[in-house]
Amino acid sequence: MSINSVGIIGVGNIGLPMLKTLRRAGFEVIARDLRGDAEAAARDAGARIAASARELAAQSDLILMVVVDAAQIEDALFRETDPAAAAWRPGTIVALCSTIGPDDAERLAARIAATGAAPLDAPISGGPLRAGAGQLSLMLAGAENVIGRAEPVLAALGDKRFRISSRPGDGARMKLVNNLLAGVNLAAGAEALAMGEQLGDWIRNSCWRSSVPVRGKAGLSTSACLALLRATSHQGLMRASC
């Protein structure tokens, strides 16, 4: 089954730029969000808006879940008045892109599989800018044939795609490791900046100030911090910045 239409549930800070990336890649995109302003932005970006998760699922070959947490995933897929599971076709791929606990990922994947759909544990890393540029990192855990079928969509979204295992839940585990590394790098960068400030004006003026913006916050822009975080990144998984 080829992937022609992609449904995205959750078109906010990350979901909307992912939607725009998929539209540029030529995919038909159907969007669903609880917020009217988010759906309006998705419509302006070229998506069709579904009135419910069920309507979205009926039209989608692959569904990307880009919501806040496991509870919101479960609501949209199984609990709403018109849940997605009531309408998706056998073999529809349901990708869990949110950062959730491994136990939740395993439980949701099992429930998705029990309905005849194909679960894919696929947490993402990179932030809105990389989402909009098709440069996300994806940590994938699921059946090989499912990942293979989803590859055109995954390739459009991310330039770093890591096949973790065939067991849903392992993608979520790797995302926790990724987030730990991000936190450690952020703390190390802050300590290095503080030390540099204490060493005096000469070091601040010579190498610690940079004109390169980091996530649009010029006051946090330093070549030293960028060098530190890049040097300690692992196989492109880390997308951390100060």
N, C-alpha and C positions, 0 to 999 in steps of 0.2 A: 504494500500500500504506500503510494507516494504521498508526500506532505505538500498539499497545496494551500490549505487554509490553516491559520494559527490563531487560536484563541488566547487572549491574555486576561486573566482575572487579577486585577490590581494594576492600575495604570497611573501610579503616582510618581514618586521621586526616581525610581529605577525603572518601573514598568513602562512609563511613557517614552523615555529615550530608547528602550529596547524595542518598543512598537515602531518608532521612527526608523530604527535601523532595519527592521524586517521589511518595512514598506519600501525602503530604498533598494533592498535586495529582491524586490518583486513579489513578496508574499502577500496574499490576501490576509488581512488581520481583522479579527472580531474582538471587541473589547467589552469588558464589564467592570464597573466599579460602583461602590455604594455612594460615591460623591458625584454630584452632577457636574461640578466644575472639572473634575478629572475626565469624565466622559466627554465633555465638550471639547477639551484639549485633544483627546484621542480622536474625536470626529474631525477636528481641524487638521490632524496629522494624516488623515486618509483612512481611518479605520471605520468599520461598521460597528454600531453600538447594539449590543444585545440587551433585551429588556430583563433578562434573568440569566443565571448561570446555566439553567437548563437549555435556554435558547442558544446560548453560546456553544455549549457542548454539541448540540445537534448539528452545528455548522462547521465544527472544527475537526481536523485530522490530528492535531496536536494541541494540547492545552498547557500553557505556562502559568503556574501559580506564583505570583509575585506579590504576596500580601505580607502582613506584619508577622504572623505567628501561626502555630499549628492549629489553634482554635479557629482562626479565620479560614484556613484551608478546609478544615472539617465542615465548617458552616457552609461554605460555598459548594463543596462537593456532595455533601450528604444531608445537611440539616435544614437548609432553607426550604421555603414552601415549594420552590421550583429548583431543586438541586441539579448540579451538572450530571451526577451519576444516573439520573432518571432518563437521560437522553443520549449519552454518548454511545457510539457504536462499538462493537467488539474490536479490540485492537487499537482503539484510540490511545495515543500516548499522553500520559498525564505527568508533566515534569514539575517536581517540587523544587522551586528555585529559591524559596525563602530560607533564611537561616533558622533552623529549628533543631531540637534535640534529636540525637540518633534514635532513641526509643520511639519518638513521635514519627520520624521518617519511616522506620520499620513498620509501625502499626498502620500508618496511612497507606503505605505501599501494599501491604497485605490486603487491606480493605479494598483498594482500587483493583488489585488483581482478582479478587473474588467476584467482581462484577463483570469481568471479561476485558477490562481495559488493561493497558500496559503501563505500569509505573516506572518512573525514572527519577531517582534521587539525584538532583542536579543543582546544588547550591552555587551561588555566583559570588564573585568578588571583583571589585573595581570601581564602584561608584557611578554616579550619573554621567560624568564626562566620558568615561570609557564605555559605558553602556550605549551612549549615543554614537560612539565611534566604531562600534563593533569590536571592541578590544577587551571584553570581559575575560576573566578566568572562570572556567567551569570545572567543578569537581564531580565526576560522573560515576554513579554506581547503579547498575542495572544490567539486564540481559543484553548480551552482545548484539542480538538482532534488533533490539529496541534502540540501542545507541546508534547502530548503523542506520536505521530508518530515520532517526532524528538528526543525523549528521548535517544535512543541508541547513537546517534551522540553527543548529548549534554552531556551525562554522560561520554563519552570518553574524551571530551574537558575540562570539569569543575567539580571539586569536590564540588563546591558551586553553586547551581542552585536555583534562587529565582523566584517564580511565582508571578509577581507583579499584573497583572490583565489580563483580556481578551481584553483590549483595546490597540491596537498598539499606541505607543507614550508614554505610561506610563513607558516602559523600558528605553526609552531615558530620561525621567524625573528623574527616579531613578539614572541613570548614572550621570546626572548633580549634584545630591545630593552627590553621591559617590565622584565625582571629587572635589566638594567643601570641603568635609571632608578631602580628601587627601591633598589639599592645606593648610587647617587649621593645620593639623598635621605636615606638613612639616615646616610651619612657626613656630609652637610651638617648634618643635625639634631644629630648628636653634637657636631660642631664648634661649632654655635651654643649648645648647652647648656653646653659647656665654657667658652666665652667669657662666657656669662651668669653662670656660677658665679664666674669671676674678677673680674667687675665689682662684686661685693659683695652683701651681704645685702639691700640695699634692692630690687634688681631681682629677686632670688629671691623675696622676700616679696610683691612687688607684682604680678608678672605671670608668673613662671616656674613656680609651683606651681599645679596644678589638681587638682580632686577627680575629674575624669573619668578612669576607668581606661583604659589602653591595653593591649588583649589581657590584661587581668587583672593587670597588673604596675603597681601604684600608684606604685612608686618611680620609674617612667619616665614618669609622666603629667605632661605640661606643655602648657598651651595654646599656648605659643610653638612647640613642636615640631609640634603638630598643624597650626597655621596654616601653618608652613613647608612641611610635606609636602603639604598640600592645595593650597597656592598653586602648587606646582611640578608638580602632577599634570597629566596630558595626556589630555583627552577621557575621563576616567573609567577609563582603562586602569590607572592606578597605584592600587594598594591598599596602599601602604606605610604603616607606622607605626613609631614608635620602639621 
